[in-house]
Amino acid sequence: MQSCATGDREFWVRLWLDARENSPTARRRHRNEREQVESWNRQAAGYAQRTRGPGGERRSKAVHELLRQENVLAPGVKVLDIGAGPGNFAVPMALAGAEVTALEPAVEMVRVMEKRIEAEKLNNVSIINRLWQEVALEEDWLKGGFDLVFASMTPGVSDPETLQKMLDVSRKYCYYSGHSGPRWEQAHRDLWQRFFNEDIGCPAGDILYPFGLLYASGYRPKMSFVHIRRVEEHTVEKAVENLSQFFWSYLDVTPEVRQVIEDYVKERAENGIFRQEQKICHGMMLWRVDEIA
C-alpha cells in the first residue's frame, strides 16, 4: 500500500479521475465548461470585490511571500497565469516586473483586469481570452516556454491532463493552489441534502490529488497552507441570488427550487440579514519542473 500511495503514478491518476467522475458535485454537474464561463461572467464584479477582502488579501500575501522566498519573481521573468480572473495575481506580478501572459476565458473578468492594468499604467501584461482546456501546446505563444506557470484556484487545471500541460509549458517553476479539506458552507450542505437526498461530500478539486500525482512523478512540491475564516452577511434577496447561482450548476433553478432556497434563507435570517460563517483551507504548491527525484 505504501508504494502504491507514494510511488505509483497511475494510482493517483485513477484516484483523481474517480473523484472527478464520481464525487457528488461531479456526478450532478449540469453545465458544460462554456456555460460555466457564462456563470463567471455574471459573477465577475462581485468576485473581484470579494477576493480583495481580508481573506483574499491574506491568501495573496501568502502566495507572494512563497514566491519571494524562492526568488521566483524578478524583472523580465515570463509568467503564464492560468485562469487569471480579475487580475488578482497577474497585476501584482507585472508590477514586480514580470512579463505576464494572463489566460482568462470569462470576458467580464477580462474587463475588470483590463481596468486594473490601465489604472497601474502597465504595458507588460498580455491577455488571452481562452479556456486552458482549449489551448494546444503547439501554439506559437507557448513555444518559448515560461519561467513560471501559475494556476491559483482555477477550474482550468482540474485533472491530470491539464496539470501535465502546466509542466509541458514551464521551463523552471510551476505554482498551483486549491482547496484542502472541507469547502462548503452550511447552507450549501443543507440545501444539497434537501435537493438530492445525499451529502455534498468533498470537492473533486482537493489539492491532495495533484500533490500525490506530482510526488509519484518524481517532483517534490513545497507545500504550505492558509487557513481562512470568512463571515459574509447579505440581504435575503442577495443571499437567495448567490445560492441560486451555486445550484444553477447542478440543476434547473425553477420557481419551485428558488422558493425552497428563499424559504431556507428567510428562516435563518435575522432582521433581514442572512449570515454565513465558513472556515476554509487553501493549499499552495511550488515546484521546479527541472528537478525530479
C-alpha positions in Angstrom: 0.0 0.0 0.0 2.9 2.4 0.8 4.5 2.0 -2.7 1.0 2.4 -4.3 0.2 5.6 -2.4 3.5 7.3 -2.9 5.2 6.0 -6.0 2.5 4.7 -8.4 1.7 7.5 -10.8 -1.3 5.6 -12.3 -2.8 5.1 -8.8 -3.0 8.9 -8.4 -4.3 9.3 -11.9 -7.1 6.9 -11.3 -7.8 8.3 -7.8 -8.1 11.9 -9.2 -10.2 10.8 -12.2 -12.5 8.8 -10.0 -13.1 11.9 -7.8 -13.7 13.9 -10.9 -16.3 11.5 -12.1 -18.0 10.1 -9.0 -18.0 12.8 -6.3 -21.5 14.2 -5.7 -20.8 17.6 -7.3 -19.1 15.9 -10.3 -21.9 13.4 -10.8 -24.5 16.1 -10.7 -22.7 18.7 -12.8 -25.4 20.2 -15.0 -23.4 22.7 -17.1 -20.6 22.3 -19.6 -17.4 24.4 -19.5 -18.7 27.1 -21.7 -21.9 27.5 -19.6 -19.7 27.8 -16.5 -17.8 30.6 -18.2 -21.0 32.5 -18.6 -21.6 32.0 -14.9 -18.2 33.6 -14.1 -19.2 36.5 -16.4 -22.2 37.1 -14.2 -20.2 36.9 -11.0 -17.2 38.9 -12.2 -17.8 42.2 -10.3 -18.8 40.5 -7.0 -16.0 38.0 -7.2 -13.4 40.8 -7.8 -14.7 42.7 -4.8 -14.9 39.6 -2.5 -11.4 38.3 -3.3 -9.9 41.7 -2.4 -11.4 41.4 1.1 -9.4 40.4 4.2 -9.4 36.7 3.4 -8.3 37.3 -0.2 -5.6 39.7 0.9 -4.3 37.2 3.4 -4.1 34.5 0.8 -2.5 36.9 -1.7 0.2 37.8 0.7 0.9 34.2 1.5 1.3 33.4 -2.2 3.6 36.4 -2.9 5.7 35.5 0.2 6.2 32.0 -1.1 7.3 33.3 -4.5 9.6 35.8 -2.8 11.2 33.2 -0.6 12.1 31.1 -3.6 13.2 34.1 -5.6 10.8 33.2 -8.4 9.8 36.6 -9.5 12.2 39.1 -11.0 12.1 41.7 -13.7 11.8 40.1 -17.1 10.6 36.7 -15.8 8.0 35.2 -18.1 4.8 34.2 -16.3 1.7 32.3 -17.6 -1.3 32.9 -15.3 -3.9 30.3 -16.0 -7.4 31.4 -15.0 -6.3 34.9 -14.2 -9.7 36.1 -13.2 -9.8 39.8 -12.4 -6.0 40.0 -12.3 -5.6 39.4 -8.6 -2.1 37.9 -9.2 -1.3 38.9 -12.8 -1.3 42.6 -11.9 1.0 42.4 -8.8 3.4 40.1 -10.7 3.5 42.6 -13.5 4.1 45.4 -11.0 7.1 43.3 -9.8 8.5 43.5 -13.4 7.4 40.1 -14.7 6.2 39.7 -18.3 2.8 38.2 -17.7 0.5 36.3 -20.1 -2.9 36.2 -18.4 -5.2 33.4 -19.7 -8.8 34.1 -18.8 -11.9 32.7 -20.6 -14.6 35.0 -19.0 -15.0 38.3 -20.8 -16.3 40.2 -17.8 -13.3 39.1 -15.7 -11.1 40.3 -18.5 -12.7 43.7 -18.4 -12.1 44.0 -14.7 -8.5 43.0 -15.2 -8.1 45.5 -18.1 -9.2 48.3 -15.8 -6.7 47.4 -13.2 -3.9 47.2 -15.8 -4.9 50.6 -17.2 -5.0 52.1 -13.7 -1.5 50.9 -13.0 -0.3 52.0 -16.5 1.2 48.6 -17.1 2.5 47.5 -20.6 3.8 44.1 -19.6 0.6 42.1 -19.4 -1.0 40.4 -22.4 -4.4 38.8 -22.1 -5.7 35.8 -23.9 -9.4 35.1 -23.7 -9.4 31.3 -23.8 -10.0 28.2 -21.8 -6.9 26.4 -20.8 -8.6 23.1 -21.9 -8.8 24.5 -25.4 -5.2 25.6 -25.7 -3.0 23.4 -27.9 0.6 23.1 -26.8 1.8 23.6 -30.4 0.5 27.2 -30.5 3.2 29.8 -31.2 2.7 31.8 -27.9 3.6 28.7 -25.9 6.7 27.6 -27.8 9.1 29.9 -26.0 8.1 28.5 -22.6 7.6 30.2 -19.3 9.7 30.7 -16.2 6.6 30.3 -14.0 3.3 28.7 -14.9 0.8 29.9 -12.3 -2.6 28.4 -11.5 -4.5 29.7 -8.4 -7.8 28.2 -7.5 -8.8 27.8 -11.1 -11.1 25.2 -12.7 -8.7 25.4 -15.7 -6.4 22.9 -14.0 -8.7 20.2 -12.7 -7.4 16.8 -13.9 -4.1 15.0 -14.8 -4.2 16.2 -18.4 -4.5 19.9 -17.6 -1.9 19.6 -14.9 0.5 17.9 -17.4 0.0 20.9 -19.7 1.4 23.1 -17.0 4.5 21.0 -16.8 4.9 21.0 -20.5 5.0 24.8 -21.0 7.1 25.6 -17.9 10.9 25.6 -18.2 11.5 26.2 -14.5 8.7 26.7 -11.9 5.0 25.8 -11.5 2.7 27.1 -8.8 -0.7 25.5 -8.1 -3.2 26.2 -5.3 -6.5 24.5 -4.5 -8.9 23.7 -1.7 -7.7 21.4 1.1 -10.4 19.5 3.1 -14.0 20.6 3.6 -15.1 23.5 1.5 -18.9 24.0 1.5 -20.8 26.4 3.7 -23.7 25.1 5.9 -26.3 26.5 3.5 -24.8 24.6 0.6 -24.7 21.4 2.6 -28.3 21.7 3.9 -29.8 22.6 0.6 -27.8 19.9 -1.3 -29.2 17.3 1.1 -32.7 18.7 0.6 -32.5 18.7 -3.2 -30.6 15.5 -3.8 -31.1 13.5 -0.6 -27.3 12.9 -0.2 -24.3 14.6 1.5 -22.5 17.1 -0.7 -19.2 15.3 0.0 -15.7 16.5 -0.5 -14.7 18.6 -3.6 -13.2 16.8 -6.5 -10.6 19.5 -6.7 -8.9 18.8 -3.4 -5.1 19.6 -3.6 -4.4 16.1 -2.4 -4.8 14.7 -5.9 -2.3 16.9 -7.8 0.1 16.7 -4.9 0.0 12.9 -4.9 0.4 12.8 -8.7 3.3 15.2 -8.7 5.0 13.3 -5.9 4.6 9.9 -7.7 6.0 11.6 -10.8 9.2 12.5 -9.0 8.6 16.1 -8.2 8.8 17.5 -4.6 6.5 20.5 -4.3 7.0 22.9 -1.4 3.6 22.8 0.3 2.0 25.3 2.6 -1.5 26.1 3.8 -3.5 29.2 4.5 -6.5 28.9 6.9 -9.2 31.5 6.4 -12.3 32.2 8.5 -14.8 34.1 6.4 -18.0 35.7 7.5 -20.5 37.0 4.9 -23.6 39.0 5.6 -26.2 39.6 2.8 -29.7 40.7 2.4 -32.2 37.9 1.9 -32.5 38.8 -1.7 -28.8 38.7 -2.3 -28.3 35.5 -0.4 -31.1 33.8 -2.4 -29.4 35.0 -5.6 -26.0 33.7 -4.5 -27.3 30.3 -3.6 -29.4 30.1 -6.7 -26.3 30.8 -8.8 -24.4 28.0 -7.0 -27.2 25.4 -7.6 -27.6 26.5 -11.2 -24.5 24.5 -11.9 -26.3 21.3 -10.7 -30.0 21.7 -11.5 -32.5 23.9 -13.3 -33.4 26.7 -10.9 -37.2 26.6 -11.4 -39.5 28.8 -9.4 -40.1 25.9 -7.1 -36.4 25.4 -6.5 -35.9 29.1 -5.9 -38.8 29.1 -3.4 -37.1 26.3 -1.4 -33.9 28.4 -1.3 -35.8 31.6 -0.3 -37.7 29.8 2.5 -34.4 28.4 3.8 -32.8 31.9 3.9 -35.8 33.6 5.4 -36.0 31.1 8.2 -32.4 31.8 9.2 -32.1 35.5 8.5 -32.1 38.0 11.4 -33.5 41.5 10.8 -33.4 40.8 7.1 -29.7 39.8 7.1 -28.5 36.2 6.3 -25.2 35.5 7.9 -22.8 32.7 6.9 -19.5 31.7 8.5 -17.0 29.5 6.8 -13.7 28.1 7.7 -11.7 27.0 4.7 -8.1 25.9 4.0 -6.2 26.6 0.8 -3.2 24.5 -0.1 -0.3 26.1 -2.1 2.4 24.2 -4.1 5.5 25.5 -5.7 7.9 23.1 -7.5 10.6 23.1 -10.2 10.0 21.1 -13.4 13.7 20.8 -14.0 14.3 19.0 -10.7 13.0 15.4 -10.4 13.8 13.0 -7.6 
